[in-house]
Every structure is written in C-alpha cells, then in structure tokens.
Amino acid sequence: MKILIALTYYSPYISGLTIYAERIARAWAKGGHEVVVLTSRHSPELPEEEILDGVRVVRAPILLRISKGAVMPAFWAKAVRLVEWADVVNPHLPQFDAAWVAWLGKRKGKFTVLTYHCDLMMPPGLVNRIANRFVLWMNDLAGRFCGRIVAYTEDYAEHSLFLPKFSGKVSIIQPPVELPEVSEAEVDAFREAVQAGNNSPIIGMACRFAADKGVEVLLDALPKILERYPSACVYFAGPYENVLGERAYYDRLKPRLQQFIESGHWKFLGSLSPVEMTKFYRTIDLLTMPSLNRTDAFGLVQIEAMMNGKPSVAANLPGIRIPAQRHAMGRIFPIGDSEALAEAIIATVAQNERYSEQQTAGIREFYRPDVVAAAYEELKKTYGNQ
C-alpha cells in the first residue's frame, strides 16, 4: 500500500504525537509499504525532502506561526499531489490542515483514517482563543470527511471534546511504543555521567517543558518528598529552554527550579536519543506525569518506563490514568494536587515495588509498532470499501 501521513510537526521535533507518527511510519515501511510523511519545515536547517528509516519526509515551509500552530499554504498544494498518489490517507489531529487533507481523501475515494491524539487547548490570549476555535472547527470538518478515527483508549474517547461527536467512526487501537535495548554497562556509564549515585530516589519526568505538563505540581510536591527522602532528585528528560510557545512558562518557574538545581534536587538532562531514554528509564526509580488537562491523552512515556520495570505516578485524567490501571504498575492522584502527588510518590518508593520480567515482556508485546500497524491495516480491510 501507499500510505500518506499528514501532521504539523515531525522528527526531529519531539512530542508524543511526533514520536507516535514516527513509530507507525517506520513500522509500515518495514512491513513493505510505501510511506510518505507530509509535515512542516519547522526549522530552516531541515531539508525540504529526505528519507528517514525508509520513510520519505516532505516538508512545507511555514508562512506564519500562531502559538504552536503553523500556516502553510504550500502544505495544501503538496497534499493535492500526495493524496492522489496514496491508497491510505492518515492525518493526525489536532491539526489545522487535516480538514483539507481529509476532504481530498474523500473526494478522491481514498480510505482516510484520522489518528486523534488529544484535545486542543491553546495558551490564554485573544489570538490564541480565536485560533483554537478555528482549529477545532477544522478538526470537526476532518471528522466528517474521514472514514475512521483511531483513539488510544475508550476512556479518552468517552471524555474527549471531539471524539463523542463521531463515536460511530471511532476505533480503539493502542499506541506504538518501543525502545532499544541497552546493556548494564551502558546503564552504569549513564548513571555515572548524570551522577545518579548521589541521588535516591530518582523521580523521572519525560516531556517537553510545557504548561499542560504540570511541572509546578511536582515543584510544589518536592518539599514534602524531601522531608521523607532528603536525597531525592527529579531527572527531567526533554527540551526545556526555548520550547515553542512555552518560553514564558519556563521563565516563570525558573527561579524555583534554580533553587532545586542548586541544592541538587533537580537535573535537566535535555533531549535524549532513544538509546539514552532507555538508560534514563533504567536509572530512575519511578516516572511521574502530573499533567493538568486533556492535551495529554495517554502518555507514551509511562509505557516506556513500565517496559523497563519502572512504575508511573500519574494524574487522574482520562487516558492518562489507563497505563497504571491497565498494567497495575503505578498509582494515580487527583489532578493538580501536589500533596497527593507527594504522598503517591512516597508510597510507591516505600513499597519498593518489583515487577516481573514476564509482566514487562507482556507490555512490550502489546505495544509493538508492527502489531499496531497491523491493526490499522485491518481497518482498511474492514472499512476501506465503505
């Protein structure tokens, strides 16, 4: 099959959405399909076209940015040609351009399956509020034009602002998750490089530094955690300075962060490669995901941590709470409740939970990208002629 994936951002941009798209694209390419990703040229040093892991990536220049959104007339022009080429069209939402791509797919008689990652909630401000409503309107049009919509979980599908409108089209498929294997020697070298021996327990957080991630909830929880575990430290893996649309948020929290950094209780590790992420998960004692709203719908990082035997402490949000509940590897706490987060982290560390190799092996199998790719292919077989 010829598969077109359309989304605003793609590798090397880092987010759960882009990682998902990269994994599914790579799995389809390994399965013998021709795969093209249509995306933005979000950084000027990126080439207009290149081949990444057997996937052809086509990038359109950005004419104008509105918060994290991108206005790309060239994207629409390129979509006309690529939809004509494709057998399957796979836009990823939220995305302003998805309605155009889905309409082209419908007009050309191509099986169009949307992947819905999360509800859109832009930062405060009049311009962002207007842009948010416009993108939501375009997303609704995409929902009308498409054949099927893939969501991560029933939980999120029921509570989403978007998915209940199209419940008859929704199929639940688990997200693709994989990480490379590393040796104990590599993990030991990583631990030494980040001076992990000086910290216990190590609380991991893996994401972009963004307002919806609830960094301040963890900051508020740290004093209570430190009362019980004076040498505890947060290891933050992911971009944190000059994150698109999040500079003001980082600047607001920077003085508090600096206090914990100077006292040895917070370390920024920056963006890590997949191999380094495996080492990161093997180094931490647990992962926390204190997200604040529905812009997070699952948390692939929770599964990555669990694959490496580490539990997750996550906010009680639709979708986000599912990994800990489904796999019995962690706890959930009330949204935004730093006191409860501290208690959940302390309890998880105190129990010193150990998870069997069989349990983590089952998780790895369930989320294998080729298994997820095959589930999408079944949708094409079942609904492709409707």
C-alpha positions, 0 to 999 in steps of 0.5 A: 500500500501507499500510505500518506501521513499528514501532521504539523510537526515531525522528527526531529521535533519531539512530542508524543504525537511526533514520536507516535507518527514516527513509530507507525511510519517506520513500522509500515515501511518495514512491513513493505509499504510505501510511506510518505510523511507530509509535515512542516519545515519547522526549522530552516536547517531541515531539508525540504525532502529526505528519507528517514528509516525508509520513510520519505519526509516532505516538508512545507515551509511555514508562512506564519506561526500562531502559538504552536500552530503553523500556516502553510499554504504550500502544505495544501498544494503538496497534499493535492499531489500526495493524496492522489498518489496514496491508497491510505490517507492518515492525518493526525489531529489536532491539526489545522490542515487535516480538514483539507487533507481529509476532504481530498481523501474523500473526494478522491475515494481514498480510505482516510483514517484520522489518528486523534491524539488529544484535545486542543487547548491553546495558551490564554490570549485573544489570538490564541482563543480565536485560533483554537476555535478555528482549529477545532472547527477544522478538526470537526470538518476532518471528522466528517470527511474521514472514514475512521478515527483511531483513539488510544483508549475508550476512556479518552474517547468517552471524555474527549471534546471531539471524539463523542461527536463521531463515536460511530467512526471511532476505533480503539487501537493502542499506541506504538511504543518501543525502545532499544535495548541497552546493556548494564554497562551502558546503564552504569556509564549513564548513571555515572555521567548524570551522577545518579549515585548521589541521588535516591530516589530518582523521580523521572519526568519525560516531556517537553517543558510545557504548561499542560505538563504540570511541572509546578505540581511536582515543584510544589510536591518536592518539599514534602518528598524531601522531608521523607527522602532528603536525597531525592532528585527529579531527572527531567528528560526533554527540551526545556529552554526555548520550547515553542510557545512555552518560553514564558512558562519556563521563565516563570518557574525558573527561579524555583527550579534554580533553587532545586538545581542548586541544592541538587534536587533537580537535573535537566538532562535535555533531549535524549536519543532513544538509546539514552531514554532507555538508560534514563528509564533504567536509572530512575526509580519511578516516572511521574506525569502530573499533567493538568488537562486533556492535551495529554491523552495517554502518555507514551512515556509511562509505557516506556518506563513500565517496559523497563520495570519502572512504575508511573505516578500519574494524574487522574485524567482520562487516558492518562490514568489507563497505563497504571490501571491497565498494567497495575504498575503505578498509582494515580492522584487527583489532578493538580494536587501536589500533596497527593502527588507527594504522598503517591510518590512516597508510597510507591518508593516505600513499597519498593515495588518489583515487577516481573520480567514476564509482566514487562515482556507482556507490555512490550508485546502489546505495544509493538509498532508492527502489531499496531500497524497491523491493526490499522491495516485491518481497518482498511480491510474492514472499512476501506470499501465503505 
